[in-house]
Amino acid sequence: MSRAKLALLIAIGASTALAGAASAGSTPTRAIIYQAFASTGKPAVHVTTTSRGHCAGGSAATSRSDAWRCFAGNFVYDPCFSSSKAPGIVLCPVAPWTASATEVKLTARLSGANTGKPSTSGHPWALATPSDKCVLATGATRILDHLRANYYCQTTKNVLWGFPSRKSEPWTIYSAPGTASKLTRKVAVRVAWF
């Protein structure tokens, strides 16, 4: 076998090995529709606190018709979730990756719902990256490189900018400190909650 053919075979083998290694590390993003209630109307999460309050229209965090922006005492909860089989209450999770929530006993009827059905086609309200877990900011934030500081993260205190790009698996999103002056680094999205 000539040196040229041998070099070509080695190059093909190396590129095949690299492609296999790249695809092995590219786990697709898991898209999860969050469920606060079981189909029976019972909480699917552990209720850690109970408050009395009201909801002022649909959630700003998710466009689901069963998601609400609620107020109890001095606290704003968004999103909170309702079930037609559990009238008079909403459940407001601490975060979608925890199994606990605050139950708000409603002092007024729910009204002003969003119109979207629970689905993975809209924007997620929480994301997990390889190093952090982040939730959507529902208030005013900063703009950088034409992208909004959308998700605030727990561990790194970084911000995820804009919404995830779904052009490849796993999805990706820009990550940088809130004080950054330029966006250059994208991270993988392991899990997206809707």
N, C-alpha and C positions, 0 to 999 in steps of 0.2 A: 504494500500500500504506500502511495506517495505521501510525502510530508504535507502537501496541500490538503489531500483528502483526510489525513489524520487530524490536522488542525481544524478542518471544517467539522468533523465528527465531535471533537472535543468542545468546540464552540457551541454546537447544537445541544450537546448534553448539558453543558453549563447553563445555557439559557433556559432549557427545560427545567432544570433543577431550581433555578431562581424563580421561574414562573410558578412552580409548585409551592415553593416556600412562601411566595407572596400571597397566593390564594389561600394557603392554610391559615395565615394570620388575618385574613379578611372575613371575619364572621359578620354575616348580615345583621343589620339593625333590627332589633325586636320592637315591633309596634304593638302597644298594649292599650286596649280600651279599659280604662279604670272603672271598677265596679264597687261602689260604696255599699250597695244593698244586694242581698241574695234575691233570687227570683220570687221568694215568698214575701218580700218586704222587710225581712229581718236584716239588721246591720251585718254586713260582710266584714266589718272591721270592729276592733275593740273600742268601745266608747269610754274615753278616759275622763271627760268632763261634760257636764250638761249646763247649758245656759238658756236664757230666754232672749229672744230677739226677733228681728225681721230681715227680710231680704229686699233689696232695692233693685229689682230687675235681674237680667241675665248676667252671668259671669263675664268678666273681662279677660279671664285667663283661658277660657275655652268656649267655643260657640255652641256647645251642646244645649239642647232644650231642657235638659234636666240639671243644668249647672247654674248656680246663682252666686251673686255678690251679697253677702249677709253681714249684719251688724248685731253684736251682742255686747252690751256694756261699752267699754272703750276699745273693743276689738273689731277689726274688719277681717272677715274670712272670705277668701276667693281662691278657688272655687269651693262651693258647698253643693251637695248633690241631693236630689229629691227622688222619691219613688211614689208612684200612684198607689202602691200597696202600703205605704206608710205615711198617711196624711198627717199634717201638723208638725212634722219635723224635717230637718235637713241634717246631713252629716258632712262635716267639714274636716277633711283629712289633714294631718300635720304635713304629710308629703305622701306621694303615691307609693313610695318604697317602704313606708312604715305601715303597720297594721293597726294604727290608732287614729281616732278622730274625735272631734268635739261634736256633740249633738246639740243643735239649736232647736228649742221648742218655739215654734212660731207664734208671734203675737198678732200677726196679720196674714191674710191669704197671700200666696205666691202670685205675682203678676209681672208682666213685662218680660216673659221668657225669650231666650234666644230661639232661633228657628232651626238650628242644625241638629241632625240626628247624631248619636254617638258614632264616630267614624274615625279612621286613621288618615283621612284625606286632607284634613285641615292642619293647622299649626299645633304642635304639641304644647302642653302646659308644663311639662317637666322632662328633663333629659338626664341620662347617665352617660358620662364619657369614661374612658379607661381609668381616670384618676379622680373623678368627682361626680357629684350629683347636684343638679341645678334646677331652679324653678323660675317660671316666667314672671317678670316684673309687670305688675298691672298699673303702676303709676308712671309719672314722668321719669324719663331717663336721658342719657346722653346719646348723641349721634357721632359716629366716627367712620370715615370712609363710606359715607352714605348708608351705614348700617346702624340700627338701634341697639343699644345695650339691652338685650332681651332677657337673658337668663343669668341669674346670680347664683354662684356656686358656693357650696358649704365649706369644703376642705381647703381648696387652693385660694379662695376668695377672688378667683378670676371671674370674668364676665364672658358669656357666650354672645356673640354679636350676630344680629340678623336671625334668620331661621335656618334649619338644616338644609343642606343641598342633598337632594335625593337622586342625583345623576349617577351615583355609583353606590355599591355596597362595600362597607358600611357607609351610611350617610356621614357627611362631614359638616363642621361648623367652625367659624373663626373663634379663637379663644385668645384673650389678652386681659391684662389688668384693666380695671376701670379707668386708670390714669394714662393708658397707652396713647401714643400719638400716631401710630400706624398699625394696621392689621396685616400680619404676615403669616401667622401660624394657624393651621386648621387641625382640629382633632376629630377623631372618630366618635360617632354617636352609637353607643352600645344598645341603649334602650330609650324609647320615646313613649311617653304616656299621653293619652288623649282623653 
